[in-house]
Amino acid sequence: MPTTQTANIAAASGDDVLQQAITWMDEGHGVALAVVVSTWGSSPCPAGSQLAVNDKGVFVGSVSGGCIEPFVISEAIDVIAAGEPQSLEYGVSDEQAREVRLTCGGSLRVFVMCAPPRAELKKMMGDSPVTRVIDLANGATLMVDDTSVTGALRLSEDSLNQVHCLHKQGGGGSVIREAESELFVMTHSRPRKLIIIGAVHIAQILAPMATAIGFEVTVVDSRPAFARSERLPGVNVIHQRTEQAMQGLTIDSRTALAILAHDPILDDPALHTALESPAYYIGCLGSRRTHAGRLDRLREAGFDEETLEHLHAPVGLDIGGRSAGEIAVSILAEIVAVGNGKRLESQDG
């Protein structure tokens, strides 16, 4: 086994790993990527964890927290030399158990292949989510984003629908099956975003809760008395007219919007932008009567019924909540549920 060097941080983020791969490629090195495809038992790194290795054995990232990295790096150097991908299994069920057994008693499967072209790596690091599909038999790949599907790998309609669903949900990697093939699907994306229109009392509770579970939260309100940073500490607060604020925000399929100002002057411009975007969730505060008036205004603005069906109103799951805190909980629960592909009843307002 060749002597390996460390670039390197076991806890490197996904973008750190991909950026280092790009740097090595720019320096003229051959580069391989290893990714955890599946785990069993108490494996320390979840599916989707990545390791980049160059042709000198220098590496960054981790697939096991250090247990099997030397063996994966050795295989990766061979993959760079031969150009052929490898599927590796380590752990209690592997023939090499005595030599490479995971200290935590679990096992994992790692797929190693030459790094994709620089342009693909940059796309995987971009602001918009992109999902990469790998055929674990031959390394053929497919790239899916919000508007396109590219690559040599050909999928059935059912498999492509599964990929689109996983793309919308985001998160780590997973394996799906097509006929006798295994496909590894992994979405590369920034954290989910939540845009809240109206720095109202509900927003004061909703924003920190959403931040705590990993959302990037932005609150928009043009009213000086509401849009004060001390009311929403640690949250990005935009003190601009809604139309102006929405022009400066990126809304993609990882974005949820909670329209809470309860004032058409503030809410409607945000709804116009949101309904023309790929946002996965648009929720509106107000009673059914309020929402009926909102729908009439949107129809007059030219939105059809199919588009208006994307609205969740009255906002939030029906948990019987009445206080601002309980409504905030119901809104966040619905945002998470819809993001995970669940369709649940909204509350009556």
N, C-alpha and C positions, 0 to 999 in steps of 0.2 A: 504494500500500500504506500502511495507517495506521501511525503510529508506535507501536511496542509498548513496554511497560514490563516490568520484571522483578519478580516477587514475592519471590525465586525462587532456586531451586537446581537446577542441571542434574541433580544426583545425588539429588534428592528421592526418598524411598521411595514405594511405592504408596499407603500410608496417608497420607503427607504430602500427596500430590496430591489424594486423595479428601477429606481433612479441609479443605484449602483450598477445594475446590469447595463444600463445605457452608457454610463461612464466607461465601463470596461470595453464595451463595443466601440465607443469612440476612440479608445486607446489602441484598438486593433486586436483585442483579445477575443477568443472564442468564449461563449458564455452558455451555461445550461441553467435551467430553472427546475427545481424540485418542488413538488407541491403535495401536501397530505391529501389523499383522495378519500380515505375512510379510516375510522379508528374502531377499536374494540376494547372494552375495559377502561382502565384508568390512564389512557394515553395523555401526556401532558399538553400536547398541541392539537387543537381542533382541526377538522377538515378545512382546507383552504390556507393553512399555514404554509409559508414559502421560504425557500432557501435559494440564493443565487450563487453560482460557482463559476470562476473563470478557469482558463486552461492552465493556470499556474497553481491551482488548488486553493486560491484565496476565496473566501466565502463570506456571505452576510445573510442574516436571518436564521431561522431555526425550524426544524420539522419534528424535533423530539425533546427539546430542552437540553441537548448535549449527549443523550444516550447513544444514538446511532449516527450522528453527523459524520464521523470519520468514514464510515462505510458508504453513506450516501454520496459524500464528496468524491470518493474513489470511483464510484459508478458514474457520477456526473462527468468526470474527466474522460472516462471511456466513451460516454455518450457524445461529448464534444468532438472527440477524435473520429468516431465512427459515423456520427450523424443519425444514429438509430435510437429511438426512445426506449426506455426501460421501465417496467412496472416492478416494484420491489415490495416485499412484505417482510416485516420484522416483528418479533415478539414471541410470545409463548408457543405459538403454533408453527413457528418457522424452524426449518432444519438447522439453522444456526443458533438456536435458542440459547445454548450454553455460552456462546460468544457474544451475542448482541442483545440478549434478553433485556427488555425495558425494565428499569429498576422499579417502576410502579406496577409492574405485573400486567400491563396491557399489551396491545399490539396495534400496528398501523400499516397502512399501505401507502406507498409513496410513488408518484409517477415523475420520471425525470426525462426531460426532452431539451433539445437546443432552444435557446431563447428565441422568441418571435422577432420579426424585424423591428427596428427602432420606432417606426411610426405606430406600430401596434402597441408597443410598450408605453409610448406617450399617450395614446388614446386610453389605455387602461388606467392612467394616472390623471385623466382629465376631470373637469368639473361635472360632466354628464356621465351617468352610469353606463357601463358597457359590460356585457356578459360574454365570457369566453367558454366555448364548448370544445372539449377535447375527446376524440375517439381513443379510448384506452388501448385499443388493439394496434393502432398504427400511428397515432399522434396527429391525425388530420384534425383541423380546427375550423371553428365557425365563430364569427364575432357578431353579436346582436346589440344594437343600441335602441334608442327610443323610436327611430325612424327607418332603420335599415338592417339587413342581414347580409353579411359578406363572408366569403371563405370557400374553401374547396369541399368541406364536409357537407353532405346532403342528408337531410332529415325528413322523416315522414311528417305529415301534418300534425299528428298527435304529439310526436316528440317536440316539434317546433312550438306547439301550444304550451307544452310543459315548460320549455325554455323561457317563453315569454312570461309565463306566470312567475317563474323563479326570478327572472329579470326584474319584474315589478316589485317582488318582495325584497330583493337584495339579500344581504347577509353573506354567510360563508359558502363553502362548496358542498355539492351533493352529487350523488350518482343516480342517473336514470338509465333505463334499459330500452333499447330499440332492437327488436328481433333478438339476435344472439349477441349484439354488441353492448358494451358498456360505455356510457358517455359521462364525462365529468363536467359539471356545470358550475361556474363560479362567477359571481358578479363583483366587479371592481367599481366601487362608488364612494363618493363622499358620504358623510353621515346624512341621514334623512333630515330634511329641513321642515320647520314649521313657521309659517308666516301668520301672525295674528294681526287682524285689522281691528283697532280699538284698544287703547290701553286702559280698559275698564277693570273693575275689581276681579272679575273672573280671570282676566288675562294675568293679573298679578299672581294668581295661584297656579294657573295653567303653565305659564312660561317656565318657572323654576322646576316644576315636575317634569316637563318635557325635556328640559336641559339635563336633568338628573338621569334620564334613561337614554341619553345619547343624541337627542335632536339638536341641530343648530337652530336657535330660535331668534326670530326678528319680529319686533312689534312696531306697527305703523300707526301713527296718530298725529294729526296736524294741530291738535288742541294743546296749547301750552300748559294748561292745568293738568292734563293727563299724561302727556309725553315727557315725563321727567325721569331721569335716570334713577333718582332715589326711590321712585315707586317700583322700579324694576331693576334692582341691582344685578350686575353681571349679565344683563341681556342687551342685545343690540336694539336700541330704540331709534327709530327714524322719525324725526319731527318735520315732516313734509306733507304737502297735500297728497292724497292717495294716488292720483294719477301720476304725479312726479315720482313718488316712491316706487311704484310698481314698475316704472320704466327702467329703474336701476337694479331691479332684482332678477335673478335667474330662477325660473320656475321650470323644473323638469319632473320626470316621473317619480322622483324621490321626494317630492314636495307636497306637503299638506297645507291647506289654508283654513283658518278658523276666522270667520267673519263675525265679529262680536260687537261692533260699535253701535248697532241697533239704530243707525241713522243712514238713510239712503244716500245722503251727500258723501259720506265716508265709505259706505259699504259697496254701492253700485259700481263705482269705477274699478274696485278690486275684483268684483265678480266678473266684469267684462273681460279683464285681463286673464283671470283664472280659468274661465270657461273656454278661452281660446288657447289654453296651454295644455301640456300633458300631465298636469298635477293629478296625483292619484286620489286626493281627498279634498273636497270643498264643503265645509260645514257652515251653516248660517244660523245665528241666534234669532229667536223669535217664535211666537206662537204660529199655529197653522194659518190663522187669519192674516198675520203679518207676512207670512211666507206667500200666501196667495197673492197679495198685493205686489210682493217682490217678483213673483213669476210673471205677473201682467206687465210690469215695467221691462223685464228682460225680453218678453215676447215682442213688445213694441220696439225694442232695440234690435230685433232681428234674430234672436236665438230660437232655434227650433226645439220641439219637445224632446227629441233624442238627446240633445245637448243638456237640456235642463234636468234630465233624469240623473245627471252626475252630481247634483246637489244633495247634500245630506241636511235635511231640515224638517222639523226642528232638530237642532244640532245635538249630538250625544246619544249614548245608549240609554234605554229606559231602565234606570236603576232606582227610580222614585226620588231622585235628588231634587232639592229645592234651594238649598243654600248655594252661594257662589262656589264654595269649595267642592261640594258634591257635583255641581254642574261641570266644574273643571275636570273632575275625575271621570265623569261620563264622556266628556269630549275626548280626553286623551285615550280612554279605553276604545272609543270608536275609531279614532285615528290609527291606533295600533292594530285593531281587528281588521280594518279595511286594508291596511298595508300588508297584513299577513294572509290576505285572500278570503277573509270571513265576511259574510253579509248578514248583518244583524239589524233588528228593529231600532229605529230612532225613537226618542222619547217625545211626548206630546207637547213639550214646552211648558 
